[in-house]
Amino acid sequence: MNSRERVLSALNHEEPDRIPIDMGGTVSTIHVDAYRALLRYLKINVDDIWILDSVSGSSRPDEEILRKFHVDTRYIYPKLSKIEQNPPLEMIDIWGIKRKFTRYYYDLTRDGSPLSKVEDLEEIEQFNWPNARTIAYNLDDMIEQAERLAKQDYAVGLPYVIVGSFAHSMLLRGYQQFLADVILRPKIADSIMEKVANIMVDVIKEYVEPIGKYLDFVFFGDDLGSQTAPIISPQVYRRYVKPKHKKIVDAFRYATKAKVIIHSDGAISPLIDDLVDVGISGINPVQVTAKGMDSKELKEKFGDRIIFWGAIDTQRVLPFGTTSDVRKEVKLRIDHMGKGGGYVLTSVHNIQPLTPPENIIAMYDEAIGYGRTFYNRHV
């Protein structure tokens, strides 16, 4: 199998020749600090380091790295920027969200939520909302990337650049205020979520539809879980968030035949049935350290209906374990999630700063070796 055939086989819940490997999406790549350390360790020189997302510090791996680790996926990037030697201490994005630079990331400032003080629906309407054009992705470059990748043998995806309605609304309104609104002033919360969802539908029409025929999978993101439970109850999700998710997924389905993968950290197992119901094909990053996210139990309960994308622990094992620990982690997740296809292996979210290069190498090395052996045992 070539890489594209391998990934498509897994996405269709069929067993490929080995476990497919992902790296390079905005939520399945490597933090720039860990990336620099990896390059030094491997003695690889690159002309420039490109940033996928300034907020998370995620970097685009060089092609030499992707080939070395036998990565089966490639991505179409709507926008890239070169790393800055002296990043600004604060930044305001196109939504008006204000963040400050910490040691590794940009975090929301105390006054960073632009809708924190709105009192009624009219003020929400009057807010300076972005639109598909002002978001200003480089469509010509996206098409050029798509056409180039179409001549290769990799599975092609769109990274997480489409935001869901819930988590982004919390940023716009402020976490505490928004969650209070859901209970006390639901029209305010619902109006903000509806605005975000409608903008994302327009972005999908503007930028995804022209490249839709080239895509094998697409990501969108909406963090719904904490470490111990969903942030909102399944009942609240169904009433307020689920219709927005369906709207976004329907827009993707009109634009492309690609599988739709939702990125959501945390303990989201109580919501998986609903995610399937709106047409979502897979979940990422499968945060196995969160409550109710045991990889074996998830596979047994949902494995015939959902694709699992991720699952290699970045909270404990990758940054703090030994190479032996990492190899055991890779084997465990493959054993739990590989049978019958439906599993793409990568880290739980991005590989974090201070992760030893030896552990990163061990993860991909074991994914190749054991990932092939696992399926050969079933032949």
RAVENUR-V562333 format. One record per residue. PHI is phi in whole degrees, -180 to 180 (999 if undefined). NEAR is the number of other C-alpha atoms within 8 Angstrom. Layout:
phi:PHI near:NEAR
phi:PHI near:NEAR
This chain:
phi:999 near:7
phi:-86 near:7
phi:-61 near:13
phi:-64 near:13
phi:-61 near:10
phi:-64 near:15
phi:-67 near:14
phi:-62 near:10
phi:-61 near:12
phi:-64 near:16
phi:-64 near:12
phi:-97 near:8
phi:58 near:11
phi:-121 near:10
phi:-84 near:13
phi:-83 near:14
phi:-77 near:9
phi:-155 near:12
phi:-63 near:17
phi:-68 near:14
phi:-120 near:13
phi:-120 near:12
phi:-165 near:11
phi:119 near:14
phi:-77 near:12
phi:-64 near:13
phi:-124 near:12
phi:-145 near:16
phi:-121 near:16
phi:-141 near:14
phi:-61 near:14
phi:-58 near:11
phi:-67 near:8
phi:-66 near:15
phi:-66 near:11
phi:-59 near:8
phi:-63 near:10
phi:-65 near:10
phi:-60 near:10
phi:-63 near:9
phi:-63 near:8
phi:-86 near:6
phi:57 near:6
phi:-107 near:7
phi:-103 near:6
phi:-123 near:6
phi:-67 near:4
phi:-140 near:6
phi:-107 near:9
phi:-105 near:10
phi:-101 near:14
phi:-84 near:13
phi:-148 near:10
phi:-64 near:9
phi:-60 near:7
phi:-93 near:9
phi:70 near:12
phi:-79 near:15
phi:-115 near:16
phi:-90 near:12
phi:-66 near:11
phi:-67 near:7
phi:-58 near:6
phi:-62 near:6
phi:-67 near:8
phi:-60 near:11
phi:-72 near:8
phi:-60 near:7
phi:-93 near:9
phi:56 near:9
phi:-73 near:12
phi:-93 near:13
phi:-113 near:15
phi:-138 near:10
phi:-123 near:10
phi:-96 near:11
phi:-101 near:10
phi:-66 near:9
phi:-161 near:7
phi:-131 near:9
phi:-141 near:7
phi:-75 near:8
phi:-64 near:8
phi:-98 near:5
phi:-67 near:4
phi:-125 near:4
phi:-63 near:6
phi:-62 near:6
phi:-71 near:6
phi:-136 near:9
phi:-146 near:8
phi:-123 near:9
phi:-87 near:7
phi:-67 near:7
phi:-87 near:8
phi:88 near:10
phi:-80 near:13
phi:-105 near:14
phi:-133 near:12
phi:-119 near:11
phi:-82 near:12
phi:-102 near:7
phi:-66 near:4
phi:-125 near:8
phi:-136 near:10
phi:-101 near:12
phi:-110 near:9
phi:-59 near:11
phi:-79 near:9
phi:-61 near:5
phi:-108 near:6
phi:-85 near:11
phi:-96 near:15
phi:-68 near:11
phi:-103 near:9
phi:-63 near:9
phi:-109 near:6
phi:-67 near:7
phi:-115 near:5
phi:-151 near:7
phi:-67 near:9
phi:-64 near:6
phi:-65 near:9
phi:-65 near:11
phi:-61 near:6
phi:-81 near:6
phi:-62 near:6
phi:-80 near:4
phi:-71 near:5
phi:-73 near:9
phi:-139 near:9
phi:-59 near:11
phi:-73 near:6
phi:-72 near:6
phi:-64 near:8
phi:59 near:6
phi:-73 near:8
phi:-90 near:8
phi:-64 near:8
phi:-58 near:6
phi:-68 near:8
phi:-62 near:12
phi:-65 near:10
phi:-63 near:8
phi:-60 near:10
phi:-62 near:11
phi:-66 near:9
phi:-68 near:8
phi:-68 near:11
phi:-64 near:9
phi:-88 near:6
phi:-108 near:6
phi:-111 near:9
phi:-103 near:11
phi:-75 near:15
phi:-110 near:15
phi:-134 near:13
phi:-103 near:13
phi:-71 near:13
phi:-71 near:13
phi:-126 near:9
phi:-91 near:10
phi:-92 near:10
phi:-77 near:15
phi:-87 near:14
phi:-79 near:11
phi:-64 near:10
phi:-68 near:11
phi:-66 near:14
phi:-64 near:11
phi:-65 near:11
phi:-68 near:13
phi:-99 near:13
phi:100 near:13
phi:-57 near:8
phi:-64 near:6
phi:-65 near:9
phi:-65 near:12
phi:-66 near:9
phi:-67 near:9
phi:-59 near:12
phi:-55 near:12
phi:-93 near:7
phi:-95 near:6
phi:-136 near:9
phi:-62 near:9
phi:-66 near:9
phi:-65 near:11
phi:-60 near:12
phi:-65 near:10
phi:-64 near:10
phi:-65 near:10
phi:-62 near:13
phi:-64 near:10
phi:-62 near:8
phi:-61 near:12
phi:-61 near:14
phi:-65 near:8
phi:-64 near:11
phi:-66 near:13
phi:-60 near:11
phi:-66 near:10
phi:-64 near:12
phi:-61 near:13
phi:-63 near:11
phi:-74 near:9
phi:-117 near:10
phi:-90 near:12
phi:-56 near:12
phi:-66 near:10
phi:-113 near:11
phi:-56 near:11
phi:-70 near:8
phi:-92 near:9
phi:-92 near:14
phi:-102 near:11
phi:-154 near:12
phi:-134 near:13
phi:-109 near:14
phi:-139 near:14
phi:-129 near:12
phi:-160 near:13
phi:-66 near:10
phi:-114 near:14
phi:-126 near:14
phi:-96 near:11
phi:-69 near:9
phi:-118 near:10
phi:-169 near:10
phi:-60 near:14
phi:-66 near:7
phi:-123 near:8
phi:-70 near:7
phi:-55 near:9
phi:-66 near:6
phi:-68 near:9
phi:-57 near:10
phi:-64 near:10
phi:-76 near:8
phi:-111 near:9
phi:-95 near:12
phi:-56 near:12
phi:-62 near:9
phi:-71 near:13
phi:-62 near:12
phi:-62 near:10
phi:-62 near:10
phi:-68 near:12
phi:-64 near:12
phi:-61 near:9
phi:-65 near:11
phi:-61 near:11
phi:-67 near:9
phi:-72 near:8
phi:-85 near:12
phi:-160 near:11
phi:-92 near:10
phi:-65 near:10
phi:-69 near:11
phi:-101 near:14
phi:-111 near:13
phi:-97 near:12
phi:-94 near:14
phi:-150 near:13
phi:-70 near:14
phi:88 near:16
phi:-87 near:17
phi:-112 near:14
phi:-57 near:8
phi:-66 near:8
phi:-104 near:9
phi:-63 near:8
phi:-57 near:7
phi:-70 near:9
phi:-63 near:10
phi:-61 near:11
phi:-62 near:7
phi:-84 near:10
phi:107 near:10
phi:-77 near:14
phi:-94 near:11
phi:-154 near:12
phi:-121 near:14
phi:-139 near:15
phi:-100 near:16
phi:58 near:14
phi:-76 near:14
phi:-68 near:12
phi:-87 near:9
phi:-84 near:12
phi:-63 near:11
phi:78 near:8
phi:-111 near:14
phi:-61 near:10
phi:-64 near:12
phi:-67 near:9
phi:-67 near:8
phi:-60 near:11
phi:-64 near:11
phi:-65 near:7
phi:-86 near:6
phi:-123 near:8
phi:-61 near:12
phi:-86 near:7
phi:-122 near:7
phi:-140 near:12
phi:-91 near:13
phi:-106 near:15
phi:-129 near:13
phi:135 near:16
phi:84 near:15
phi:-89 near:13
phi:-61 near:13
phi:-107 near:13
phi:-86 near:7
phi:-127 near:8
phi:-70 near:12
phi:-62 near:15
phi:-77 near:13
phi:-121 near:7
phi:-84 near:11
phi:-86 near:8
phi:-62 near:9
phi:-65 near:7
phi:-61 near:9
phi:-64 near:14
phi:-63 near:11
phi:-63 near:8
phi:-62 near:11
phi:-62 near:12
phi:-60 near:12
phi:-60 near:8
phi:-68 near:13
phi:-66 near:12
phi:-58 near:9
phi:-75 near:10
phi:-118 near:14
phi:-80 near:13
phi:-62 near:10
phi:79 near:7
phi:75 near:14
phi:80 near:18
phi:-135 near:14
phi:-117 near:14
phi:-89 near:13
phi:-164 near:12
phi:-72 near:14
phi:-70 near:16
phi:61 near:12
phi:-74 near:13
phi:-63 near:14
phi:-87 near:10
phi:-55 near:10
phi:75 near:7
phi:-70 near:12
phi:-62 near:11
phi:-56 near:10
phi:-59 near:7
phi:-71 near:14
phi:-63 near:10
phi:-62 near:9
phi:-62 near:11
phi:-60 near:11
phi:-73 near:11
phi:-64 near:9
phi:-69 near:12
phi:-62 near:14
phi:-72 near:11
phi:-66 near:8
phi:-73 near:9
phi:-63 near:13
phi:-86 near:12
phi:-60 near:9
phi:-57 near:12
phi:-80 near:14
phi:-64 near:8
phi:-67 near:6
phi:-92 near:5
phi:-79 near:4
